[in-house]
């Protein structure tokens, strides 16, 4: 077993520890240049996320991306695949993983020069797609997601060594106060909150529907929210959220009539590839954590880049 | 069986109908005078609710009321009583009914001159307490409430003849964006939305934990929210919400660390006393719908009125 900087899923509870990795990474000691200015970088260091309301709202691609999702929702054949996760109660689509391998439009989006430029800046150089997905919440019935750090899961269940990944989340529909918007705890990315309890075999089959293992205890959540509260960015389809892999987040159920769907592209540094899972379980499937099909994303050399704006 | 102005709980679906009762009632043809001005009355007619942010926030009684609730939460003996409803998942207190018969402080509150003055104005004269309760949502675990009109239940399961009741809801804690605040559909009180499906025997034992029967269909909710959206008033402990008995409302789960507790006093006109339940089931217990212990509330003749401010 490798030495573990971030032990978690232990039998006995462990204390919260300080983050051991930079928030904005550098390549060979010097920051990567890109579209984000010092003020935005400072906010990302402080909060663990950046919100760009309506950044891509005027792009004609937005309608097409939503069309692709609506087609997948109706695709009863695909719903049986393991990378399609359905809602426990309604049976409707909850998540679809590997969306960039299913839809050519979503694939092109992973190479959008503006997003990729920001991500390379945050991660300090070359990156690849570690995971992609859409989280979909049907009107009236879409279920919520419990509090968690993605890194905590990716580290223990997938073997991601360091905190050097970022999620770019594109709103495919409006995210408003009532349709189950993503909530984040500002500043929580600066702490690693270990979670108690061993990971059961094939935990992901449960956790993708309703996460129980890998949820921080209430004392830790209370301490972290006491400092800076909770934030739930709201905006139209085409808004973009960049959030650090260790930022604690959750989202409530959707009791409104308005569907909510967000796409997530998780970019990981090429220097942070998967090892054996630190929690000792077998690696999860490729659609949850890329191991084999790693493809460095280079916006200059790849054809077919998207100009979202 | 009495002629039913508002049929519901039928085997086949019924269409939404216009409300057949006034929203602001008059006594012998003339409006009752009181603390609400024309503008506030007009808003109540249009929206079906009135929000008074922090109206009683400075009252020393607020702390005492919350103390009474915290004592009830710890009272494991009482938790077994039928008027104490626990959360299906966490086992924590979800609702306590008949709070004005349990706590002398809450009882006094039902005769607060300002609240009673407003309520008499809205209902056109003398009133009594039809039901009182606290809905309590523990941090991290408090469950939500599905969309419903109180009147739809009170009419079919309790025999309330007309729409001539109002709920006064006092926030006992902060109600914020994240701790499961009450959501209302403005204008929905102007329509009666029949609900499909017969009422099972002792339905209340289920519905107080998780309402399934008496929930409007999605088409009706969508049509009503399309016009005027959804509103979730936010404010500190001591804020007051008055909402018409037929205004559709719901509330999401509480994923935040901040507990949310709201007290509800349902005032009914003395001219609108319970008949046999229109849905044909046996009357529900007294703590859900007062039949025997009716006591007219008169702020002038009762000792011990509260001056909340």
Interface residues (C-beta under 8 A of the other chain):
Chain A: X139 X140 X144 X146 X147 X177 X178 X183 X218 X221 X222 X225 X226 X230 X232 X250 X251 X252 X253 X255 X256 X257
Chain B: X139 X140 X144 X146 X147 X177 X178 X183 X218 X221 X222 X225 X226 X230 X232 X250 X251 X252 X253 X255 X256 X257
